[in-house]
Amino acid sequence: MAEPTAEQATASSTATTSSASPAASSSAAIDPKTNEPWLSVTASRHFSGWMKEQQMSLAFTTYQAGKLMLLGAHADGRLAVFERNFNRCMGLWADPNQTDTLWLSSLYQLWRLENVLSKGEHHEGHDRMYIPRLAYTTGDLDIHDIAVEKTGRLIFINTLCSCIATISEKKSFVPLWKPPAISKIAPEDRCHLNGLALEDGKAAYVTSCSNSDVSDGWRDHRRDGGSVIDVRNNQTIVSGFSMPHSPRVHNGTLYMHNSGAGYFGRVDRAHGKFEPICFCPGYLRGLAFSRHYAIVGLSKPREKTFTGLPLDDELAKRQAVPQCGLQVIDLKTGDIVHWVKLEGSVSELYDVVVLPMVQKPMALGFKTDEIQRTIVMDKPGRL
């Protein structure tokens, strides 16, 4: 009998576990309504070992299914999958220097989730338990990327109003910046501003699908109207992209996705050029790093919005089928060294973050009474 070549897992809203064949791992859970797994997660053979080697786990969002997904490893090395429901969750942020706080955008709120486990403490085998502690109700701003600056200020891409914004204690948001091409901050999604990159702890770059200044005008420029803008001087540093996403600065280099073409690459900021690193078989969104590896998110093309793009031609040329999942790319070689595929109820991902020094994370949501029964006392204070 041939040795399995991949790790497999299935997940549902109650991620219980069971063993599989000796060379595979499984997180088996069943949808009680259908008595069938609602999602199958398959990973390359050594993916969980790679996460252990990197001393980290991963979190990612799928707004189409409304899930916060957490990938880690069991003590025996098997892949561990955990998920919780957050309606239309998209933007995700984790501080690269600590893993106690997650920020998450949902349909009309921004959530702060906090880990309640102390160092060395475990809950049912999990070394992180994230609980939603604070929410800002913003209304449906179609929030995409979010980030926390070094000052502690939370900022986000307010895609509906074509601007960078921050939270308000009394209103829906505080506008901070808009692209030079946008004449007015209005709830019209004019250019489809979506991606946000920090540099030196401050907002530095954004990606936009067009320079349109009319309501929903970006849809007419999906093939080549995208650009990267330096928000510090309002200069467009490179353009001509098909629906770009997920700009990130890592070790002094600006990376991003030319999503509508299927390419992950770096930006030569000095010469205003995009240098493709790797083609991935899917619509790219979500980008995180661990040392010299990039972790990118793939989605299957959605009808109308994601079709009719250069990605279609690339997939046909390579005789490739679009995938939903994650791919790990070696920045030194451009090779895809590990992958995760999602099949079933999830077909689109949005964001992904690395959780350093975490082995097996979990989170609490609102669909069960578990959050009601979980009470954790902080250190005593004084009156």
C-alpha angles and dihedrals in degrees: 000000000000118000113250114258100203143041114243133198139167124205141194136168090289106049103204121164140231135173125259134184117326095260097041135062129215138193100192121193132152134219102239091213096057101018086228132107108264093204136026118203117195123182134187113269099263100030097112089045089053091052089051090049090050090046094230147094132213139241125193140168133231109191094181089065095026096236137143103208125200123195121195141132135265118235090262092054099258118141113265121205124190131172143178133188122256113160111248093343113187124147116060130184133185124172106245090218098052136020106206096097133055126181118204134180120216136176096297105350143065112222131202112203120194131200110235099189119100122227109291093012121123135193114204090332096314121121095196128043113184117201124186104245106164135025133187113205106219104161120240101317093152089239112201122173119018131189142172116230121219089260088062094251115142113224130179145180108259096201095179091058098034097237149098109255143173134212124281126208092217109018136047095263147332114240114225107171141358131193115268091243092059111089097188139019102239135149093256107104090229102170102011096240105195120148130069131189128187124210122189087357096302136097107275115154139021134187122222130185094220147346092245117145098192131083112287088347094141092078090073091059102046097122101055112349098099126113146173116236129196102223092198093068103011091241124145104227099185134002144171096086129145106236098322121205146176107029110191134174113220124174091343096310126110112226129182146155126260083205101181090055097042097240130134114198151138131265120234095215095186094058101026096241135137114223113199114222103178142358114227124194099242147042104294125227130145124044133193136159140221113185106302094348129094121207112205132185123229130200132189111247112268119223114269099351098057100027129083090042131123087262089074091059093046092051092049092047091052094040087236131154115221114251139203116218143059133306127197114215126195104226091205095059107014089236124142101236100173138014143188121204125199120202130175125035095003120076103149134051128189116182139011132192136184119238104205120210091011122122107178119007129188136179139202124234137180105259094087133037092249092103089051091055097044110093120168123181120218124216114296117266135193134255 
